[in-house]
Amino acid sequence: MQKLGTYYLDVALRGSRGISTSPIRMNGKSNSLFLKSTRRKKSSHEWLQRQLHDPYVKWARVEQYRCRSAFKLLEIDDKHKILSPGMNVVDCGAAPGSWTQVLVKRCNPAINDPSQPAGSIISLDIQDFLPVEGAHILAKSDITAKETQDAVLNLLQSTGVFSLDN
Ligand SMILES: C[S@@+](CC[C@H](N)C(=O)[O-])C[C@H]1O[C@@H](n2cnc3c(N)ncnc32)[C@H](O)[C@@H]1O
C-alpha cells in the first residue's frame, strides 16, 4: 500500500501544473495524498483525482510505460495489426516516449527476437525527453524545422530506408 502512495505522489509531482508541491504531507495509513496549495484550480484538482483513480495510470506504472497512452497504441495494434517486426517508424511528437516504448517492443529494432526482422524507430519531439533503448531519439527537435527533417532523412538512410509509405 505504501508503494501506491509513492506512486500517486510521483504522478502528482510529474503531472501537476500550477500545483505547489511543497510542503507535502502523506498519510501512510490511508494512502491519502495532500498537496498544500493556494493556487490549485478546479481543473487541476479534477485532473489529479482522475489520475489517482485511473487504473491505466496504475497499470502504466506496473508495466513501466511512461504514461497511460501506451495502452491506446497497444490496443490499436492488437485490433488492427499496424505494427510488425522489421518496420521503420518515425514517431513525431514522441515525448514522454510511451508510444516509442511500444514501438520498440513491436518492431524489433534492438533485435530482441533474432528470428524476426529488425526494424528501426526514430522518435523526435520539440521537448526534451529521456532516451528509450532501441530507438534513435531526437529531443528538442521541431518537425517543421528543415534541420530536423534532414536529421530524420539521414537517420533513415543510415538504416537503409530510401522511401516512405505514409
Ligand atoms: C500527446 S504528446 C505525445 C505523447 C506520446 N505519443 C506518448 O505516448 O508518449 C504530443 C507531443 O507532440 C509534441 N510536438 C508538438 N508539436 C511538435 C513539433 N512541431 N515538433 C515536434 N514535436 C512536437 C509535443 O511536444 C508533445 O510532446
Ligand as a Chemical Component Dictionary entry (heavy atoms), coordinates in Angstrom:
data_LIG
# 
_chem_comp.id                   LIG 
_chem_comp.type                 NON-POLYMER 
_chem_comp.pdbx_formal_charge   0 
_chem_comp.three_letter_code    LIG 
# 
loop_
_chem_comp_atom.comp_id 
_chem_comp_atom.atom_id 
_chem_comp_atom.alt_atom_id 
_chem_comp_atom.type_symbol 
_chem_comp_atom.charge 
_chem_comp_atom.model_Cartn_x 
_chem_comp_atom.model_Cartn_y 
_chem_comp_atom.model_Cartn_z 
_chem_comp_atom.pdbx_ordinal 
LIG C1  C1  C 0  0.343 13.894 -26.906 1  
LIG S1  S1  S 1  2.062 14.183 -26.871 2  
LIG C2  C2  C 0  2.682 12.668 -27.491 3  
LIG C3  C3  C 0  2.650 11.543 -26.471 4  
LIG C4  C4  C 0  3.384 10.314 -26.951 5  
LIG N1  N1  N 0  2.743 9.745  -28.134 6  
LIG C5  C5  C 0  3.429 9.261  -25.869 7  
LIG O1  O1  O 0  2.561 8.402  -25.850 8  
LIG O2  O2  O -1 4.339 9.275  -25.029 9  
LIG C6  C6  C 0  2.313 15.239 -28.303 10 
LIG C7  C7  C 0  3.735 15.721 -28.411 11 
LIG O3  O3  O 0  3.889 16.422 -29.659 12 
LIG C8  C8  C 0  4.952 17.323 -29.459 13 
LIG N2  N2  N 0  5.002 18.298 -30.556 14 
LIG C9  C9  C 0  4.082 19.256 -30.849 15 
LIG N3  N3  N 0  4.488 19.989 -31.913 16 
LIG C10 C10 C 0  5.683 19.464 -32.301 17 
LIG C11 C11 C 0  6.608 19.809 -33.346 18 
LIG N4  N4  N 0  6.368 20.809 -34.188 19 
LIG N5  N5  N 0  7.738 19.060 -33.462 20 
LIG C12 C12 C 0  7.972 18.052 -32.594 21 
LIG N6  N6  N 0  7.147 17.691 -31.595 22 
LIG C13 C13 C 0  6.009 18.396 -31.440 23 
LIG C14 C14 C 0  4.657 17.910 -28.112 24 
LIG O4  O4  O 0  5.814 18.474 -27.542 25 
LIG C15 C15 C 0  4.142 16.691 -27.335 26 
LIG O5  O5  O 0  5.157 16.112 -26.532 27 
# 
loop_
_chem_comp_bond.comp_id 
_chem_comp_bond.atom_id_1 
_chem_comp_bond.atom_id_2 
_chem_comp_bond.value_order 
_chem_comp_bond.pdbx_ordinal 
LIG C1  S1  SING 1  
LIG S1  C2  SING 2  
LIG S1  C6  SING 3  
LIG C2  C3  SING 4  
LIG C3  C4  SING 5  
LIG C4  N1  SING 6  
LIG C4  C5  SING 7  
LIG C5  O1  DOUB 8  
LIG C5  O2  SING 9  
LIG C6  C7  SING 10 
LIG C7  O3  SING 11 
LIG C7  C15 SING 12 
LIG O3  C8  SING 13 
LIG C8  N2  SING 14 
LIG C8  C14 SING 15 
LIG N2  C9  SING 16 
LIG N2  C13 SING 17 
LIG C9  N3  DOUB 18 
LIG N3  C10 SING 19 
LIG C10 C11 SING 20 
LIG C10 C13 DOUB 21 
LIG C11 N4  SING 22 
LIG C11 N5  DOUB 23 
LIG N5  C12 SING 24 
LIG C12 N6  DOUB 25 
LIG N6  C13 SING 26 
LIG C14 O4  SING 27 
LIG C14 C15 SING 28 
LIG C15 O5  SING 29 
# 
